[in-house]
Amino acid sequence: MLQIPEQTFIEKFGALIIAVIALIQPWLIALWKKYCRPGRIDFFKTGKLEIGFNGFASTIGINGTLKGTNKDLYISNIHLNLSKKKDSSQHRFEWSIFRDTKLKLSGNKEMEVELPYGIMLSTNSPQRINIQFHDLNQQEIISVPYDELSSHWSKFLEKHFPINERTNSQEDNARIFSIYQDFSKTKEQTGAYARFNRELYWEESDYELEMVIETSNPIKEFKSHFKFHLTEADCENLRLNVLNLIDYGCNQLRFDWIFVYTNYK
């Protein structure tokens, strides 16, 4: 069989091979960027962390921007892992409420909220987020004394002021409030307060927070880490929400929930 000498092959086809490589190189790079290079999600925090304890149990609010790099990614879930340095306790928070990212200055405190949903994060379109995360495990725990408290109050109110005697007047509201003052001295209410108070785990300490962003196709996790500190005054303010939770369970909430805003460290 006739063989072409190597030197002759290079001389004959070398320029063509180089030209072909130069021609397809941009396509190869584009394909690698689209299908092979791993995507990345960066979180750019805005403002302060919002720490709360309310009818949803312990909450953490985060505001910022998500930016995708290299490829489009579908965010299927975001959760937080909280670690308290003082006692090494661990708590998990699930995304629960999407809040409006626009600030309303009209004086109306109403805020538009949505249930969580998947987010398509495009490389050319960063995504603003304002999410409140809830400790669902604690929420389930406090739901038991909360429901019991609500039931006891309904029975107490019906006994002292039957529903068929109420007319929804201002006089009725004043009478109901007076009855509620009496109810606040019962063992049912004091017992509920003690149980809610035990569940409040916010205390003066340093905390570590891990935000875990989960994607599908590909299934992957992207993590961001933060630290923050709560002072004794912060925790005393949050503890006032235990009283608010009691009032809330008896349809007597008179004050807004108290949140603490702390800096990222």
Residue, then its C-alpha position, 0 to 999 in steps of 0.5 A: m500500500l502506498q503511504i504518504p510520507e509524514q512530511t508530505f502530509i503535513e506540508k499538504f494538509g497542515a494549513l487546512i487543519i489549522a484553518v479548520i481548527a480556527l474555524i470551529q474553535p469559537w463554536l467549541i468554546a461556546l459549546w463548552k461555556k453553555y454545556c460544560r462550564p459549571g454555573r455559579i450563583d452569587f448572593f449580594k446582600t442588601g441592608k440588614l438581617e431581620i430577626g423575628f418571633n411571631g405567629f409564624a414562630s422564629t423568622i429570618g428576613i433576607n433582602g438582596t440580589l441573586k446573580g447567575t454566572n456561566k449558565d441559566l439555573y432554575i432555583s427550586n428551593i432556598h433554606l437557611n441553617l442557623s447555628k448559635k455559638k452560645d450552645s451550638s444549637q442548630h435550627r433550619f429555616e425554610w423559605s415561606i414568604f416572598r415579600d415585595t421588593k418595592l418600598k412604599l412611602s405612603g404610610n400604608k403598612e400593607m405589604e404584598v406577599e406571595l408563597p414561595y415558588g421556583i426562580m429561573l435565574s438568567t445570566n443576564s437578569p439578576q433577581r431581587i429577593n426579599i424573603q422571610f424564612h420560617d422555622l417550621n419545626q418550631q412552628e409545629i411545636i408552638s401550634v399545639p399550645y397556641d390552638e389550646l389557648s385559642s380554644h380556652w379563650s373562646k370558651f371563656l368568652e362565650k361563658h361570660f359574654p355569649i355570642n348571641e348577645r354581641t352586636n360588634s359595637q364599641e361597647d362590646n369591644a370594651r366589655i370583651f377587653s375587660i373579660y380578656q383582662d380576667f382571662s389573662k390571670t387564668k392558668e390557661q393563659t399563664g401556662a401558654y405564656a410559659r410554653f411560648n417563652r421556653e420556645l424562644y431561643w433567641e438570646e445574646s450570642d454570635y450566630e452563623l447563618e448558611m444560606v443554601i440555594e438548591t437548583s434542578n437540572p443540574i441538581k446542585e447546592f450553592k452556599s453563602h455564609f454570614k455571621f451576626h450578633l444579637t445583643e441582650a437588648d435585641c433579645e429582650n425586644l424579641r421576648l415582648n413578642v411572647l405577649n403579642l403571641i398570647d394576644y394574637g391567639c385570643n384575637q386581641l393583638r394590640f401592637d405590631w410585632i417587634f423585629v430586630y435588624t442586625n448587621y451582617k458580620 
